Amino acid sequence: MSLKFRRIILGVGAIALLSVGVMAWQPGSDGYRQANAATDYQQLQKFSQVMEMVRQAYVEEVSDEKLIEGALSGMLLSLDPHSTYLDKEMYKQMNVDTKGEFGGLGIEIQSAEGGIRIVSPIEDTPADRAGVKAGDLIIKIDEDLARDMSLMEAVKKMRGKPGTSIMLTIFREGENAPLEVKITRAVIKVNSVKSDMLAPGYAYLRITQFQQPTVQLLSKQIRELKKRAGGTLSGAVLDLRNNPGGLLNQAVAVSDLFLEKGNIVSTKSRAGKSLSFDAEPGDILQGLPMVVLMNNGSASASEIVGGALQDHHRAIVMGTKSFGKGSVQSVVPLNDGTAIKVTTALYYTPSGRSIQATGIDPDILVEQVVLKRDEEANKRASNSVSEANLKGHLANGNGKKKKVKEEMGEGPSEVMQERLKLDTQLQRALDLLRGLHVLRG
């Protein structure tokens, strides 16, 4: 039996087998099922015919595996930007990513018209240090046009041996010409939770990604900040800016830390069971004022947290509109070590809002303004004169009082003090917390 004849037999057998599977899943009347089965058979027959023609006539010999994987990749890519086929290498790497250590540049990306869109650079990674920003459009990777690549092809090209470099050509809104950014690859260890004091009594909590240990790290650092504050906090900022998302269960657990009761998030799907996640009693901050900072780099799991705290009026959301990724992807492993990631549901906040393509609108809109250190202004401020500077001024009669720092515990680190000078959104968040604390008495 010739090779060609065997392939035709196999192709027809696959068509027959798939057709039986399709028929078994078709709803409705027998006539409806039969009509759809006939259409499906014709489409599968067309696929088999094209595949056989490529085998026979393409300028180079192509393996059946490559053709099938290309077909699967194209099929999923045609659905939406987040559905994709994962070959063995990508599936293995995806499992490593969620544990917080992987190699590459440190950016979250998605497919876009004309190239690859950067959802968010991950904090303290090569891409972040190189100045890459959320919303940048990658139009070239080295000398290759990004518009000609699938998302997985772009990921493969950007990942590589630590220490090697890559050139990204990006288009940034507001710039007159494309920018070339050279980035050196590194083994990226993402510390998903960071914390500090904004001022005595006011906690700063930063989540860069939602990974397996996130909620445990966050709980631990809140307890440590309470000790630094002398046992009592006055308020907290939860910074989710440029957080591209991550694991759903960690987003739910983080939301639950600050909520006493009520729904956190629900999902609705066309097939399969819709899910709903509710909070359990216990607010780790015991109702203290909270501000959540978000921007257009806040996506997916970070939008779940922001939406839940906003809908329950547990926190004030400040900053700019979030990214708007409100879809659920299910990863289905296949027998040969590959997998598919397919969009199966949409997220809904406790009030029933869909995040998809709308995002979270802040309660208080605060655009990020780039500030520069003004040494002259600082010098003028330090040279200002008040009553206390006048020789022979009268005492105020209040007597000596403890400093606020002694009453409330430690203040911000030097790094945080420098950051506060330049981060206008963080400044406004701290101002708001102080105002809320005064109103609460």
C-alpha angles and dihedrals in degrees: 000000000000123000091241092052092049090051092051090049090049091047093051090045091053090048091051092047094047091045091055089050092049092048091052091057099044114110128214134036127352090251091054092049093048093049092049092044090055091050092047091050091053092050093048090047088054091051091051091048094051092046091052092048091052091050091052104036110025112117092243131035111263126196121238089237093058092048094049093046090049090051092050092047093050093046094054094040090056091061103061139319094270103048112090147151115250118207119207094273095047094045091052091047092049090057090051093049095061090056092061105252128088143130127258141062103311105246135127110221142181137188116272139171109279097011145334120320121219108225092185142334112236113242118260095011129121092262092050092049091048090059101253111160138204110267096030113139116221107216099169135026106200101313098333123099111242093211089068093055132084116230092257092049089053091049092050092050094049094048118075148121114335111254095034119111136225133193119227120193108204137183114219124189111249095027120110096215138023116276125228114216121186113205129184114218119236142174099267119216107185116208096204096195129045129172144181141151117274091195133335105307097007118104127210115207120183124188113189096179138352106248136157098280098036101108093046091050092047093050091049094050093048089055090049092050090051089056091048088051092055095260099306134077126198098201145326141229116216106202113205097159114139090005105145095196130245134181119023094212091056092050089052092047093049091050089049090056090069102033129079098197146337137072120319102186140334133201129213123198137178093229128025131022122324113226135216128191123201133192123249123219116279130080111203090207093043095229098311115158114277135192121195115204116209137167139171089287091062107100145164111338092024089054090052090056094044092046094049095049091044096049092049090047087236094129140015112241112220133179127044136325114294126239099266105230102151101154130110121227122201118203112215116191116218126214096255096058095267126107144195125230110205132174108246107163148006128243121238126194120229091270091054098258119149112225093200113121090341104070127191116306112216119242087224118030112219118168117210110250119198108233128192127206110262105203092181092054091048090050092050091049092051090051095052118122130224137170090275090062094056117103113250096012117168121255115248097233094233094111124217116320131190114263117251089242090059092049097044102031130236126002130219124306120251089257091055092046090055091046093051090056091062106026106085095181091054090048091054091047091054091047090052093049091051090050092049090048091053092049091051089054 
